Amino acid sequence: MKDFFYAIQDLFVNVLFAPLDALSELELENWFAASAISWIFVIICSAAFVYWMLQLKKFNDNDEENKSITAHDYL
């Protein structure tokens, strides 16, 4: 049973968190490169959020949803 938990530890420490270790090493060598990678992720998430909000607005403006009180069972 102990080997099972050591396998989980090995999976997380050596495999799944390897990109984060590489990013922390990159930060020590070149701070601007590490920050650029972070900003790229921020831009991607912001673009996805804006796209999601525009899609929600498009479906809301279509006005096909039944918004009456009895539209849902839990109301």
VOGUMAR-174344 format. One record per atom (N, C-alpha, C): x, y, z; residue number from 1. Coordinates in Angstrom, 2 decimals. Layout:
<rec><u>X</u><v>Y</v><w>Z</w><n>NUM</n></rec>
...
This chain:
<rec><u>0.83</u><v>-1.19</v><w>0.00</w><n>1</n></rec>
<rec><u>0.00</u><v>0.00</v><w>0.00</w><n>1</n></rec>
<rec><u>0.87</u><v>1.26</v><w>0.00</w><n>1</n></rec>
<rec><u>2.02</u><v>1.15</v><w>0.67</w><n>2</n></rec>
<rec><u>2.92</u><v>2.29</v><w>0.72</w><n>2</n></rec>
<rec><u>3.47</u><v>2.62</v><w>-0.67</w><n>2</n></rec>
<rec><u>3.69</u><v>1.61</v><w>-1.47</w><n>3</n></rec>
<rec><u>4.19</u><v>1.84</v><w>-2.83</w><n>3</n></rec>
<rec><u>3.20</u><v>2.61</v><w>-3.69</w><n>3</n></rec>
<rec><u>1.91</u><v>2.39</v><w>-3.44</w><n>4</n></rec>
<rec><u>0.88</u><v>3.11</v><w>-4.18</w><n>4</n></rec>
<rec><u>0.99</u><v>4.61</v><w>-3.93</w><n>4</n></rec>
<rec><u>1.17</u><v>5.01</v><w>-2.68</w><n>5</n></rec>
<rec><u>1.27</u><v>6.42</v><w>-2.35</w><n>5</n></rec>
<rec><u>2.59</u><v>7.02</v><w>-2.85</w><n>5</n></rec>
<rec><u>3.66</u><v>6.21</v><w>-2.83</w><n>6</n></rec>
<rec><u>4.92</u><v>6.69</v><w>-3.40</w><n>6</n></rec>
<rec><u>4.80</u><v>6.86</v><w>-4.91</w><n>6</n></rec>
<rec><u>3.99</u><v>6.03</v><w>-5.56</w><n>7</n></rec>
<rec><u>3.78</u><v>6.19</v><w>-7.01</w><n>7</n></rec>
<rec><u>3.02</u><v>7.47</v><w>-7.30</w><n>7</n></rec>
<rec><u>2.03</u><v>7.80</v><w>-6.47</w><n>8</n></rec>
<rec><u>1.31</u><v>9.06</v><w>-6.64</w><n>8</n></rec>
<rec><u>2.26</u><v>10.24</v><w>-6.43</w><n>8</n></rec>
<rec><u>3.10</u><v>10.15</v><w>-5.41</w><n>9</n></rec>
<rec><u>4.07</u><v>11.21</v><w>-5.16</w><n>9</n></rec>
<rec><u>5.02</u><v>11.37</v><w>-6.34</w><n>9</n></rec>
<rec><u>5.49</u><v>10.26</v><w>-6.87</w><n>10</n></rec>
<rec><u>6.41</u><v>10.31</v><w>-8.00</w><n>10</n></rec>
<rec><u>5.74</u><v>10.90</v><w>-9.23</w><n>10</n></rec>
<rec><u>4.48</u><v>10.57</v><w>-9.45</w><n>11</n></rec>
<rec><u>3.74</u><v>11.11</v><w>-10.59</w><n>11</n></rec>
<rec><u>3.65</u><v>12.63</v><w>-10.51</w><n>11</n></rec>
<rec><u>3.27</u><v>13.13</v><w>-9.35</w><n>12</n></rec>
<rec><u>3.10</u><v>14.58</v><w>-9.22</w><n>12</n></rec>
<rec><u>4.44</u><v>15.31</v><w>-9.21</w><n>12</n></rec>
<rec><u>5.41</u><v>14.82</v><w>-8.46</w><n>13</n></rec>
<rec><u>6.67</u><v>15.55</v><w>-8.30</w><n>13</n></rec>
<rec><u>7.50</u><v>15.50</v><w>-9.57</w><n>13</n></rec>
<rec><u>7.59</u><v>14.35</v><w>-10.21</w><n>14</n></rec>
<rec><u>8.51</u><v>14.21</v><w>-11.34</w><n>14</n></rec>
<rec><u>7.87</u><v>14.39</v><w>-12.70</w><n>14</n></rec>
<rec><u>6.55</u><v>14.28</v><w>-12.81</w><n>15</n></rec>
<rec><u>5.91</u><v>14.35</v><w>-14.13</w><n>15</n></rec>
<rec><u>5.02</u><v>15.58</v><w>-14.24</w><n>15</n></rec>
<rec><u>4.02</u><v>15.69</v><w>-13.39</w><n>16</n></rec>
<rec><u>3.01</u><v>16.73</v><w>-13.56</w><n>16</n></rec>
<rec><u>3.50</u><v>18.13</v><w>-13.21</w><n>16</n></rec>
<rec><u>4.41</u><v>18.24</v><w>-12.25</w><n>17</n></rec>
<rec><u>4.91</u><v>19.55</v><w>-11.86</w><n>17</n></rec>
<rec><u>6.22</u><v>19.91</v><w>-12.55</w><n>17</n></rec>
<rec><u>6.67</u><v>19.11</v><w>-13.50</w><n>18</n></rec>
<rec><u>7.92</u><v>19.39</v><w>-14.21</w><n>18</n></rec>
<rec><u>7.86</u><v>20.72</v><w>-14.97</w><n>18</n></rec>
<rec><u>6.74</u><v>21.06</v><w>-15.65</w><n>19</n></rec>
<rec><u>6.72</u><v>22.38</v><w>-16.31</w><n>19</n></rec>
<rec><u>6.84</u><v>23.55</v><w>-15.33</w><n>19</n></rec>
<rec><u>6.28</u><v>23.40</v><w>-14.15</w><n>20</n></rec>
<rec><u>6.40</u><v>24.47</v><w>-13.16</w><n>20</n></rec>
<rec><u>7.83</u><v>24.60</v><w>-12.64</w><n>20</n></rec>
<rec><u>8.52</u><v>23.46</v><w>-12.50</w><n>21</n></rec>
<rec><u>9.92</u><v>23.51</v><w>-12.11</w><n>21</n></rec>
<rec><u>10.76</u><v>24.19</v><w>-13.20</w><n>21</n></rec>
<rec><u>10.45</u><v>23.88</v><w>-14.46</w><n>22</n></rec>
<rec><u>11.18</u><v>24.51</v><w>-15.55</w><n>22</n></rec>
<rec><u>10.92</u><v>26.01</v><w>-15.58</w><n>22</n></rec>
<rec><u>9.69</u><v>26.41</v><w>-15.30</w><n>23</n></rec>
<rec><u>9.37</u><v>27.84</v><w>-15.26</w><n>23</n></rec>
<rec><u>10.08</u><v>28.55</v><w>-14.12</w><n>23</n></rec>
<rec><u>10.20</u><v>27.90</v><w>-12.98</w><n>24</n></rec>
<rec><u>10.91</u><v>28.54</v><w>-11.86</w><n>24</n></rec>
<rec><u>12.40</u><v>28.64</v><w>-12.16</w><n>24</n></rec>
<rec><u>12.97</u><v>27.66</v><w>-12.87</w><n>25</n></rec>
<rec><u>14.38</u><v>27.77</v><w>-13.26</w><n>25</n></rec>
<rec><u>14.57</u><v>28.86</v><w>-14.32</w><n>25</n></rec>
<rec><u>13.60</u><v>28.99</v><w>-15.22</w><n>26</n></rec>
<rec><u>13.69</u><v>30.04</v><w>-16.23</w><n>26</n></rec>
<rec><u>13.62</u><v>31.42</v><w>-15.60</w><n>26</n></rec>
<rec><u>12.84</u><v>31.54</v><w>-14.52</w><n>27</n></rec>
<rec><u>12.74</u><v>32.84</v><w>-13.85</w><n>27</n></rec>
<rec><u>14.07</u><v>33.26</v><w>-13.25</w><n>27</n></rec>
<rec><u>14.85</u><v>32.31</v><w>-12.77</w><n>28</n></rec>
<rec><u>16.15</u><v>32.64</v><w>-12.21</w><n>28</n></rec>
<rec><u>17.13</u><v>33.07</v><w>-13.29</w><n>28</n></rec>
<rec><u>16.97</u><v>32.52</v><w>-14.50</w><n>29</n></rec>
<rec><u>17.87</u><v>32.86</v><w>-15.60</w><n>29</n></rec>
<rec><u>17.43</u><v>34.13</v><w>-16.33</w><n>29</n></rec>
<rec><u>16.14</u><v>34.23</v><w>-16.64</w><n>30</n></rec>
<rec><u>15.65</u><v>35.36</v><w>-17.43</w><n>30</n></rec>
<rec><u>14.23</u><v>35.68</v><w>-16.96</w><n>30</n></rec>
<rec><u>14.13</u><v>36.74</v><w>-16.17</w><n>31</n></rec>
<rec><u>12.84</u><v>37.10</v><w>-15.59</w><n>31</n></rec>
<rec><u>11.85</u><v>37.52</v><w>-16.65</w><n>31</n></rec>
<rec><u>12.30</u><v>38.22</v><w>-17.69</w><n>32</n></rec>
<rec><u>11.39</u><v>38.71</v><w>-18.74</w><n>32</n></rec>
<rec><u>10.76</u><v>37.57</v><w>-19.51</w><n>32</n></rec>
<rec><u>11.51</u><v>36.50</v><w>-19.78</w><n>33</n></rec>
<rec><u>10.96</u><v>35.35</v><w>-20.49</w><n>33</n></rec>
<rec><u>9.89</u><v>34.65</v><w>-19.66</w><n>33</n></rec>
<rec><u>10.14</u><v>34.49</v><w>-18.36</w><n>34</n></rec>
<rec><u>9.15</u><v>33.87</v><w>-17.49</w><n>34</n></rec>
<rec><u>7.90</u><v>34.73</v><w>-17.39</w><n>34</n></rec>
<rec><u>8.05</u><v>36.03</v><w>-17.32</w><n>35</n></rec>
<rec><u>6.89</u><v>36.91</v><w>-17.27</w><n>35</n></rec>
<rec><u>6.14</u><v>36.92</v><w>-18.59</w><n>35</n></rec>
<rec><u>6.85</u><v>36.80</v><w>-19.68</w><n>36</n></rec>
<rec><u>6.19</u><v>36.77</v><w>-21.00</w><n>36</n></rec>
<rec><u>5.31</u><v>35.53</v><w>-21.11</w><n>36</n></rec>
<rec><u>5.78</u><v>34.41</v><w>-20.61</w><n>37</n></rec>
<rec><u>4.96</u><v>33.19</v><w>-20.64</w><n>37</n></rec>
<rec><u>3.70</u><v>33.39</v><w>-19.81</w><n>37</n></rec>
<rec><u>3.83</u><v>34.01</v><w>-18.65</w><n>38</n></rec>
<rec><u>2.66</u><v>34.27</v><w>-17.81</w><n>38</n></rec>
<rec><u>1.68</u><v>35.21</v><w>-18.51</w><n>38</n></rec>
<rec><u>2.18</u><v>36.23</v><w>-19.17</w><n>39</n></rec>
<rec><u>1.31</u><v>37.18</v><w>-19.86</w><n>39</n></rec>
<rec><u>0.61</u><v>36.53</v><w>-21.04</w><n>39</n></rec>
<rec><u>1.28</u><v>35.61</v><w>-21.70</w><n>40</n></rec>
<rec><u>0.63</u><v>34.88</v><w>-22.80</w><n>40</n></rec>
<rec><u>-0.57</u><v>34.11</v><w>-22.28</w><n>40</n></rec>
<rec><u>-0.43</u><v>33.45</v><w>-21.14</w><n>41</n></rec>
<rec><u>-1.56</u><v>32.73</v><w>-20.55</w><n>41</n></rec>
<rec><u>-2.68</u><v>33.69</v><w>-20.13</w><n>41</n></rec>
<rec><u>-2.33</u><v>34.85</v><w>-19.62</w><n>42</n></rec>
<rec><u>-3.34</u><v>35.85</v><w>-19.23</w><n>42</n></rec>
<rec><u>-4.11</u><v>36.32</v><w>-20.46</w><n>42</n></rec>
<rec><u>-3.42</u><v>36.56</v><w>-21.56</w><n>43</n></rec>
<rec><u>-4.07</u><v>37.01</v><w>-22.79</w><n>43</n></rec>
<rec><u>-4.99</u><v>35.94</v><w>-23.34</w><n>43</n></rec>
<rec><u>-4.55</u><v>34.68</v><w>-23.33</w><n>44</n></rec>
<rec><u>-5.39</u><v>33.58</v><w>-23.81</w><n>44</n></rec>
<rec><u>-6.66</u><v>33.45</v><w>-22.96</w><n>44</n></rec>
<rec><u>-6.52</u><v>33.53</v><w>-21.65</w><n>45</n></rec>
<rec><u>-7.69</u><v>33.42</v><w>-20.77</w><n>45</n></rec>
<rec><u>-8.63</u><v>34.61</v><w>-20.94</w><n>45</n></rec>
<rec><u>-8.08</u><v>35.80</v><w>-21.14</w><n>46</n></rec>
<rec><u>-8.93</u><v>36.98</v><w>-21.35</w><n>46</n></rec>
<rec><u>-9.70</u><v>36.86</v><w>-22.66</w><n>46</n></rec>
<rec><u>-9.05</u><v>36.38</v><w>-23.70</w><n>47</n></rec>
<rec><u>-9.72</u><v>36.21</v><w>-24.99</w><n>47</n></rec>
<rec><u>-10.83</u><v>35.17</v><w>-24.88</w><n>47</n></rec>
<rec><u>-10.58</u><v>34.09</v><w>-24.17</w><n>48</n></rec>
<rec><u>-11.61</u><v>33.07</v><w>-23.99</w><n>48</n></rec>
<rec><u>-12.79</u><v>33.62</v><w>-23.20</w><n>48</n></rec>
<rec><u>-12.52</u><v>34.44</v><w>-22.19</w><n>49</n></rec>
<rec><u>-13.59</u><v>35.03</v><w>-21.39</w><n>49</n></rec>
<rec><u>-14.44</u><v>35.98</v><w>-22.22</w><n>49</n></rec>
<rec><u>-13.79</u><v>36.81</v><w>-23.03</w><n>50</n></rec>
<rec><u>-14.53</u><v>37.75</v><w>-23.88</w><n>50</n></rec>
<rec><u>-15.38</u><v>36.99</v><w>-24.89</w><n>50</n></rec>
<rec><u>-14.82</u><v>35.93</v><w>-25.49</w><n>51</n></rec>
<rec><u>-15.58</u><v>35.12</v><w>-26.44</w><n>51</n></rec>
<rec><u>-16.81</u><v>34.49</v><w>-25.76</w><n>51</n></rec>
<rec><u>-16.61</u><v>33.98</v><w>-24.54</w><n>52</n></rec>
<rec><u>-17.70</u><v>33.36</v><w>-23.81</w><n>52</n></rec>
<rec><u>-18.80</u><v>34.37</v><w>-23.52</w><n>52</n></rec>
<rec><u>-18.42</u><v>35.58</v><w>-23.08</w><n>53</n></rec>
<rec><u>-19.42</u><v>36.60</v><w>-22.78</w><n>53</n></rec>
<rec><u>-20.17</u><v>37.04</v><w>-24.04</w><n>53</n></rec>
<rec><u>-19.47</u><v>37.14</v><w>-25.16</w><n>54</n></rec>
<rec><u>-20.14</u><v>37.51</v><w>-26.42</w><n>54</n></rec>
<rec><u>-21.13</u><v>36.43</v><w>-26.86</w><n>54</n></rec>
<rec><u>-20.76</u><v>35.17</v><w>-26.66</w><n>55</n></rec>
<rec><u>-21.68</u><v>34.09</v><w>-27.00</w><n>55</n></rec>
<rec><u>-22.91</u><v>34.11</v><w>-26.09</w><n>55</n></rec>
<rec><u>-22.71</u><v>34.37</v><w>-24.81</w><n>56</n></rec>
<rec><u>-23.84</u><v>34.47</v><w>-23.89</w><n>56</n></rec>
<rec><u>-24.75</u><v>35.62</v><w>-24.27</w><n>56</n></rec>
<rec><u>-24.17</u><v>36.75</v><w>-24.66</w><n>57</n></rec>
<rec><u>-24.98</u><v>37.90</v><w>-25.08</w><n>57</n></rec>
<rec><u>-25.75</u><v>37.58</v><w>-26.34</w><n>57</n></rec>
<rec><u>-25.13</u><v>36.87</v><w>-27.27</w><n>58</n></rec>
<rec><u>-25.80</u><v>36.52</v><w>-28.52</w><n>58</n></rec>
<rec><u>-27.02</u><v>35.63</v><w>-28.24</w><n>58</n></rec>
<rec><u>-26.86</u><v>34.64</v><w>-27.38</w><n>59</n></rec>
<rec><u>-27.99</u><v>33.77</v><w>-27.06</w><n>59</n></rec>
<rec><u>-29.04</u><v>34.49</v><w>-26.23</w><n>59</n></rec>
<rec><u>-28.62</u><v>35.44</v><w>-25.39</w><n>60</n></rec>
<rec><u>-29.59</u><v>36.21</v><w>-24.61</w><n>60</n></rec>
<rec><u>-30.38</u><v>37.16</v><w>-25.51</w><n>60</n></rec>
<rec><u>-29.73</u><v>37.76</v><w>-26.50</w><n>61</n></rec>
<rec><u>-30.42</u><v>38.67</v><w>-27.41</w><n>61</n></rec>
<rec><u>-31.34</u><v>37.93</v><w>-28.37</w><n>61</n></rec>
<rec><u>-31.12</u><v>36.65</v><w>-28.57</w><n>62</n></rec>
<rec><u>-31.97</u><v>35.84</v><w>-29.45</w><n>62</n></rec>
<rec><u>-33.38</u><v>35.70</v><w>-28.86</w><n>62</n></rec>
<rec><u>-33.50</u><v>35.81</v><w>-27.55</w><n>63</n></rec>
<rec><u>-34.77</u><v>35.86</v><w>-26.81</w><n>63</n></rec>
<rec><u>-35.64</u><v>34.62</v><w>-27.05</w><n>63</n></rec>
<rec><u>-35.00</u><v>33.45</v><w>-27.05</w><n>64</n></rec>
<rec><u>-35.74</u><v>32.20</v><w>-27.21</w><n>64</n></rec>
<rec><u>-35.99</u><v>31.50</v><w>-25.87</w><n>64</n></rec>
<rec><u>-35.31</u><v>31.94</v><w>-24.83</w><n>65</n></rec>
<rec><u>-35.42</u><v>31.26</v><w>-23.55</w><n>65</n></rec>
<rec><u>-36.72</u><v>31.64</v><w>-22.86</w><n>65</n></rec>
<rec><u>-37.36</u><v>30.64</v><w>-22.27</w><n>66</n></rec>
<rec><u>-38.58</u><v>30.87</v><w>-21.50</w><n>66</n></rec>
<rec><u>-38.18</u><v>31.36</v><w>-20.12</w><n>66</n></rec>
<rec><u>-38.44</u><v>32.64</v><w>-19.83</w><n>67</n></rec>
<rec><u>-38.02</u><v>33.24</v><w>-18.57</w><n>67</n></rec>
<rec><u>-39.17</u><v>33.40</v><w>-17.59</w><n>67</n></rec>
<rec><u>-40.26</u><v>32.70</v><w>-17.80</w><n>68</n></rec>
<rec><u>-41.39</u><v>32.81</v><w>-16.88</w><n>68</n></rec>
<rec><u>-41.09</u><v>32.10</v><w>-15.57</w><n>68</n></rec>
<rec><u>-41.89</u><v>32.35</v><w>-14.56</w><n>69</n></rec>
<rec><u>-41.67</u><v>31.77</v><w>-13.24</w><n>69</n></rec>
<rec><u>-41.79</u><v>30.25</v><w>-13.28</w><n>69</n></rec>
<rec><u>-42.66</u><v>29.74</v><w>-14.10</w><n>70</n></rec>
<rec><u>-42.90</u><v>28.29</v><w>-14.15</w><n>70</n></rec>
<rec><u>-42.02</u><v>27.60</v><w>-15.18</w><n>70</n></rec>
<rec><u>-41.00</u><v>28.25</v><w>-15.67</w><n>71</n></rec>
<rec><u>-40.14</u><v>27.65</v><w>-16.70</w><n>71</n></rec>
<rec><u>-39.31</u><v>26.51</v><w>-16.15</w><n>71</n></rec>
<rec><u>-38.98</u><v>26.56</v><w>-14.86</w><n>72</n></rec>
<rec><u>-38.14</u><v>25.52</v><w>-14.26</w><n>72</n></rec>
<rec><u>-38.85</u><v>24.92</v><w>-13.07</w><n>72</n></rec>
<rec><u>-38.57</u><v>23.66</v><w>-12.82</w><n>73</n></rec>
<rec><u>-39.23</u><v>22.97</v><w>-11.70</w><n>73</n></rec>
<rec><u>-38.79</u><v>23.48</v><w>-10.35</w><n>73</n></rec>
<rec><u>-37.54</u><v>23.92</v><w>-10.25</w><n>74</n></rec>
<rec><u>-37.02</u><v>24.29</v><w>-8.94</w><n>74</n></rec>
<rec><u>-37.45</u><v>25.69</v><w>-8.50</w><n>74</n></rec>
<rec><u>-38.12</u><v>26.45</v><w>-9.36</w><n>75</n></rec>
<rec><u>-38.58</u><v>27.77</v><w>-8.95</w><n>75</n></rec>
<rec><u>-39.95</u><v>27.72</v><w>-8.33</w><n>75</n></rec>
